[in-house]
Amino acid sequence: MFLVVAAFIIASAVCYLFLRRAVSNFGDPLIFVDMAIPFSAALLTFLCISNLVSWDKLGLFTLVTVVFFVGGRIATAFFSREEFRQALERTVSRLSRPEIYCILIVSTGITLVLSHFAIETGGQGDNRQEFNRAFRPIVTLNGGFSLFSLLALLSPKLSKKEVFIWFILQTVPSIAFSGKSILLPVFFWFGLKFFVNKKRASLATIAILILGLFLGVGMMGLIAYGASESADIFLLIAGRLWLAGDVYIYAYQRNGLEMAQGDYHVSFLAYMLHPITALVGIRGYDRPLGAMLASETLHTPVLTGPNPHLPVLLDFFFPGQFLAIVLISLIIGFMVIGIRAFGIYLAKSRSRYLALGGVAAAVYCPAFGFNDTSLSLITLIGILAATSCCVVLEMLFPRRLQRASAVRASPMLGD
């Protein structure tokens, strides 16, 4: 047990040391999502101690994690936390009330459409993967506009009452097709609000927000996952944390990776580009690697599975090729954290919506680079889709939009 706790502490320290230049505060999606890394380190250490997994897999996990963070740390040399804050503040301040309402109405409208389809087709709970595949274009666009709306709700032009109402309108309909972390965007929003206003959150505030996340998990357990007792909800929350690295159980303890290597025929490049090619009907694979691992170990085809963490992903495509693994880990770490630097640069654009897209990418895209690299790309595609729609409208109606944005916000965002 000592080694398990030590692994958790060491992994947490590594995450903090390498990411502290990149993150904004407690609510940064980057640091919150990467909390899976310490839990994964603890779980994998436990599996090794129990002789369920060989120790070389823990060594591979350590190697990939450290090199990934080294690449990310190199990318942080191109921006600072203050530049990030100013880019976010400036971009949100440029949006007028009509533009904010337009973004919120479009986002809510798309959410309502998806909610209707999810209820009609049974897209709740574990059927989300099949639902997302069937309605991929709408889901992708909804992802981008949802992130836009979260940023728009930071505007000082909206009252607290308006923000609360729009959060309800965005969150309640999405229950029909959302996962267990339905309130996670609210947590991120509060983090961004404190960050933009240069405020420190008290421990009590952070504790309340985290409690709200757990309540959201419990709520989804009741509604979408069939949990009927408090013990079931507790196990759902505990499993969410402890089994953040469940992919290592599927891949190594149950030998899913070895079985999948004989049945899962897809190249690394096709796998990585699948989120893009699938939009035009060219599928790199039928099931993601996590679903394939689950299918092999359960001996039945499934569409859902654990997130394929970067060590497992590289171990599948490059088994024993440590030079390639190190190089790719470094590049991916640099590129996903580098999205934040590039997004900050785009925030200087004359186009308000291009700047908004850049900031949205800077805030949200880097978070998934380690847990599931394809999710970073999917998030980026959604942001590009929403940005493209808004930029087209900006080009078609430039004078109206300029008049609507004639009155600028003051440099400091209010509460």
C-alpha positions in Angstrom: 0.0 0.0 0.0 2.9 2.3 0.7 4.2 2.0 -2.9 0.7 2.7 -4.2 0.4 5.9 -2.2 4.0 6.9 -3.1 3.2 6.4 -6.8 0.2 8.6 -6.5 2.2 11.4 -4.7 5.1 11.2 -7.2 2.8 11.3 -10.2 0.9 14.2 -8.8 4.2 16.1 -8.1 5.4 15.4 -11.7 2.1 16.7 -13.1 2.4 19.8 -11.0 6.0 20.5 -11.8 5.6 20.2 -15.5 2.2 21.8 -15.9 2.4 24.7 -13.5 3.5 27.1 -16.2 0.7 26.1 -18.5 -2.3 26.0 -16.2 -4.4 28.9 -15.1 -5.8 27.7 -11.7 -7.7 24.9 -9.9 -10.4 24.8 -12.6 -8.2 24.6 -15.6 -9.4 21.6 -17.8 -5.7 20.7 -18.4 -4.9 20.0 -14.8 -8.3 18.6 -13.8 -8.5 16.0 -16.6 -4.9 15.0 -16.1 -5.7 14.0 -12.5 -6.3 10.6 -14.1 -2.5 10.3 -14.3 -1.8 10.0 -10.6 -4.7 7.6 -10.2 -3.5 5.6 -13.1 0.0 5.4 -11.6 -1.4 4.2 -8.3 -3.6 1.6 -10.0 -0.8 0.3 -12.3 1.6 0.1 -9.3 -1.0 -1.9 -7.4 -1.4 -4.3 -10.4 2.4 -4.7 -10.5 2.7 -5.4 -6.8 -0.1 -8.0 -7.1 1.8 -9.7 -9.9 -1.1 -9.1 -12.2 0.9 -6.9 -14.6 4.7 -7.0 -15.3 6.8 -4.2 -13.9 8.1 -3.2 -17.4 4.6 -1.8 -18.1 5.0 0.6 -15.2 8.3 1.5 -16.6 6.7 2.2 -20.0 4.0 4.3 -18.3 6.7 6.3 -16.5 8.8 6.9 -19.6 5.9 8.0 -21.8 4.4 10.3 -19.0 7.7 12.1 -18.3 8.6 12.5 -22.0 5.0 13.7 -22.7 5.4 16.4 -20.0 8.8 17.4 -21.2 7.3 18.1 -24.6 4.5 20.1 -23.0 7.0 22.0 -20.9 8.9 23.0 -24.0 5.7 24.4 -25.5 5.1 26.5 -22.4 8.1 28.6 -23.3 6.0 30.3 -26.0 3.4 31.8 -23.6 2.9 32.9 -20.0 0.0 32.6 -17.6 -0.6 36.3 -17.8 -0.7 36.3 -21.6 -3.2 33.5 -21.4 -5.4 35.5 -19.0 -5.2 38.7 -21.1 -6.1 36.8 -24.2 -9.2 35.3 -22.5 -10.2 38.6 -21.0 -9.7 40.6 -24.2 -11.6 38.1 -26.4 -14.6 37.9 -24.1 -14.8 41.7 -23.7 -15.0 42.1 -27.5 -18.3 40.3 -27.8 -21.4 42.4 -27.8 -24.7 41.4 -26.1 -26.4 40.5 -29.4 -23.4 38.3 -30.3 -23.4 36.6 -26.9 -27.2 35.9 -27.2 -26.7 34.6 -30.7 -24.0 32.1 -29.6 -26.1 31.0 -26.6 -29.3 30.6 -28.6 -27.5 28.6 -31.3 -25.8 26.4 -28.7 -29.0 25.8 -26.8 -30.9 25.1 -30.0 -28.4 22.4 -31.1 -28.5 20.9 -27.6 -32.3 20.7 -27.7 -32.1 19.0 -31.1 -29.6 16.4 -29.9 -31.6 15.9 -26.7 -34.7 15.1 -28.8 -32.8 12.6 -31.0 -31.2 11.0 -27.9 -34.5 10.4 -26.3 -36.0 9.1 -29.5 -33.1 6.7 -30.2 -32.1 5.7 -26.7 -28.8 7.5 -26.8 -28.4 7.8 -23.0 -25.8 6.2 -20.7 -23.6 3.5 -22.3 -25.3 4.0 -25.7 -23.7 7.4 -26.1 -20.9 6.0 -28.4 -23.4 4.7 -31.0 -25.5 7.8 -30.7 -22.4 10.1 -31.3 -21.5 8.0 -34.3 -24.9 8.3 -35.8 -25.2 12.1 -35.3 -21.5 12.9 -35.6 -21.8 16.2 -37.6 -24.4 17.7 -35.2 -22.5 16.4 -32.1 -19.3 17.9 -33.4 -20.9 21.3 -34.1 -22.6 21.2 -30.6 -19.2 20.6 -29.0 -17.8 23.7 -30.5 -20.7 26.0 -29.7 -21.0 24.6 -26.2 -17.4 25.7 -25.5 -18.2 29.1 -27.2 -21.2 29.5 -24.9 -19.1 28.8 -21.8 -16.7 31.5 -22.8 -19.5 33.9 -23.7 -21.0 33.4 -20.2 -17.9 35.0 -18.7 -18.9 38.3 -20.2 -19.6 41.2 -17.7 -22.4 42.2 -20.0 -24.5 39.4 -18.5 -26.0 39.5 -15.0 -25.6 36.6 -12.6 -29.3 35.7 -13.1 -28.8 35.5 -16.9 -25.8 33.3 -16.5 -27.7 31.0 -14.2 -30.6 30.7 -16.6 -28.4 30.0 -19.6 -26.6 27.3 -17.6 -29.9 25.6 -16.8 -30.9 25.9 -20.5 -27.6 24.3 -21.6 -27.3 21.7 -18.9 -30.7 20.2 -18.4 -31.4 19.2 -22.1 -27.9 17.7 -22.4 -28.7 15.1 -19.7 -30.2 13.0 -22.4 -26.9 12.4 -24.2 -24.2 13.4 -21.6 -21.8 11.3 -19.6 -21.3 11.1 -15.8 -19.4 14.4 -15.7 -22.3 16.5 -16.8 -21.4 19.3 -14.4 -17.7 19.4 -15.3 -18.2 22.4 -17.7 -19.7 24.4 -14.8 -16.6 23.6 -12.7 -14.4 24.8 -15.6 -16.5 28.0 -16.0 -16.0 28.9 -12.3 -12.3 28.3 -12.7 -12.1 30.6 -15.7 -14.2 33.2 -13.9 -11.7 33.3 -11.0 -8.8 33.3 -13.4 -10.0 36.2 -15.6 -10.9 38.3 -12.5 -7.5 37.6 -10.9 -9.2 36.1 -7.8 -8.1 33.2 -5.6 -10.7 30.6 -4.7 -10.9 29.6 -1.1 -10.6 25.9 -0.1 -14.3 26.0 0.9 -15.3 27.2 -2.6 -13.2 24.5 -4.3 -14.7 21.9 -2.0 -18.2 23.0 -2.8 -17.5 22.9 -6.6 -16.0 19.4 -6.3 -19.0 18.3 -4.3 -21.2 19.6 -7.1 -19.3 17.4 -9.6 -19.9 14.4 -7.4 -23.6 15.2 -7.2 -23.6 15.5 -11.0 -22.1 12.0 -11.2 -24.7 10.7 -8.8 -27.5 12.4 -10.8 -26.3 10.8 -14.0 -26.0 7.5 -12.2 -29.7 7.7 -11.3 -31.0 9.0 -14.6 -28.8 7.3 -17.3 -26.9 4.5 -15.7 -29.6 2.8 -13.6 -28.1 3.3 -10.2 -30.9 3.0 -7.7 -29.2 3.0 -4.3 -26.7 5.3 -2.5 -24.2 2.5 -2.4 -24.4 2.2 -6.2 -23.8 5.9 -6.6 -20.9 5.8 -4.2 -19.3 2.9 -6.1 -19.9 4.8 -9.4 -18.0 7.9 -8.0 -15.2 5.8 -6.4 -14.9 3.8 -9.6 -14.7 7.0 -11.6 -11.6 8.0 -9.6 -9.8 4.7 -8.8 -10.5 3.2 -12.3 -9.4 6.3 -14.2 -6.7 4.0 -15.5 -8.9 1.0 -16.2 -7.4 0.8 -19.6 -4.3 -0.8 -18.0 -6.5 -3.6 -16.6 -8.0 -4.3 -20.0 -4.7 -4.0 -21.8 -2.3 -5.8 -19.5 -4.1 -7.7 -16.7 -6.6 -9.3 -19.1 -4.2 -9.4 -22.1 -6.5 -7.3 -24.2 -3.6 -5.5 -25.9 -2.0 -8.8 -27.0 -5.2 -10.2 -28.4 -6.1 -6.9 -30.1 -2.7 -6.7 -31.9 -3.8 -9.8 -33.9 -7.3 -8.6 -34.7 -7.1 -4.8 -34.9 -5.6 -3.9 -38.3 -5.2 -0.2 -38.5 -2.1 2.0 -39.0 -1.1 4.6 -36.5 -1.6 7.5 -38.9 -5.1 6.3 -39.9 -6.0 5.9 -36.3 -4.8 9.4 -35.4 -6.5 11.0 -38.4 -9.8 9.1 -38.0 -11.7 12.1 -36.3 -11.0 14.1 -39.4 -11.5 11.5 -42.1 -14.6 10.1 -40.5 -16.3 13.5 -41.2 -16.1 12.8 -45.0 -17.0 9.1 -44.7 -13.5 7.6 -44.6 -13.3 5.6 -41.4 -9.9 4.6 -40.1 -11.5 2.0 -37.8 -14.9 0.7 -36.7 -14.1 0.8 -33.0 -11.6 2.9 -31.1 -8.7 1.1 -29.3 -10.4 1.3 -25.9 -13.6 -0.4 -27.3 -11.4 -3.0 -29.1 -9.7 -3.8 -25.8 -13.1 -4.2 -24.1 -14.4 -6.3 -27.0 -11.4 -8.7 -26.8 -11.6 -9.2 -23.0 -15.4 -9.4 -22.9 -15.5 -11.7 -26.0 -18.3 -9.6 -27.5 -18.3 -6.6 -29.8 -18.9 -3.3 -27.9 -18.6 0.3 -29.0 -17.6 1.7 -25.6 -14.4 1.1 -23.6 -11.7 2.7 -21.5 -9.9 5.8 -22.8 -6.7 4.6 -24.5 -4.1 6.4 -22.5 -1.0 7.4 -24.5 1.3 4.6 -23.0 -1.2 1.9 -24.1 -1.7 3.6 -27.5 2.0 3.7 -28.2 2.5 0.2 -26.8 -0.1 -1.1 -29.2 1.3 0.5 -32.4 5.0 0.4 -31.5 5.6 -2.6 -29.2 9.2 -2.6 -28.0 10.2 0.4 -30.2 11.3 2.7 -27.4 13.0 5.3 -29.6 9.8 5.7 -31.6 7.7 5.8 -28.4 9.9 8.5 -26.9 9.9 10.6 -30.1 6.1 10.4 -30.5 5.5 11.1 -26.9 7.6 14.2 -27.1 5.9 15.4 -30.2 2.4 14.8 -28.9 3.2 16.5 -25.6 4.6 19.5 -27.5 1.7 19.7 -29.9 -1.2 19.4 -27.5 0.2 22.0 -25.0 1.3 24.0 -28.0 -2.4 24.4 -29.0 -2.6 26.8 -26.0 0.3 28.9 -27.3 -1.2 29.0 -30.8 -4.7 29.8 -29.5 -3.3 32.8 -27.5 -1.7 34.0 -30.7 -5.0 33.7 -32.6 -6.7 35.8 -29.8 -4.9 38.8 -31.4 -6.9 38.4 -34.6 -9.0 41.2 -35.9 -11.9 38.7 -36.3 -13.7 38.4 -33.0 -14.8 34.9 -33.8 -11.4 33.7 -34.9 -10.1 35.1 -31.6 -12.9 33.3 -29.7 -12.1 30.0 -31.5 -8.4 30.4 -30.6 -9.1 31.0 -27.0 -11.6 28.1 -26.8 -8.9 25.8 -28.3 -6.3 27.2 -25.9 -8.6 26.5 -22.9 -10.0 23.1 -23.7 -8.0 21.2 -26.4 -4.8 20.4 -24.4 -6.7 18.7 -21.6 -7.2 15.3 -23.4 -3.7 14.9 -24.9 -2.6 12.1 -22.5 -5.9 10.4 -21.7 -7.1 10.1 -25.3 -5.3 12.1 -27.9 -8.1 11.7 -30.4 -10.4 13.7 -28.0 -8.1 16.7 -28.3 -8.5 16.5 -32.1 -12.3 16.0 -31.9 -12.6 19.0 -29.6 -10.4 21.0 -32.0 -12.6 20.0 -34.9 -15.8 21.1 -33.1 -14.2 24.5 -32.3 -13.1 24.9 -36.0 -16.7 24.0 -37.1 -18.2 26.6 -34.8 -15.6 29.2 -35.7 -16.2 28.7 -39.4 -19.9 29.2 -39.0 -19.4 32.4 -37.0 -16.7 33.8 -39.3 -18.9 33.2 -42.4 -21.7 35.2 -40.7 -19.1 37.9 -39.7 -18.1 38.2 -43.4 -21.7 38.2 -44.7 -22.9 40.9 -42.2 -19.8 42.9 -41.3 -21.4 46.3 -40.8 -24.2 45.0 -38.6 -21.8 43.1 -36.4 -19.4 46.0 -36.2 -22.3 48.3 -35.0 -23.4 45.7 -32.5 -19.9 45.6 -31.1 -19.3 49.4 -31.1 -19.4 49.5 -27.3 -16.5 47.7 -25.8 -16.2 46.3 -22.3 -13.7 47.7 -19.9 -10.3 45.9 -19.7 -11.3 44.2 -16.4 -14.2 41.8 -16.4 -16.6 42.2 -13.6 -18.3 39.6 -11.5 
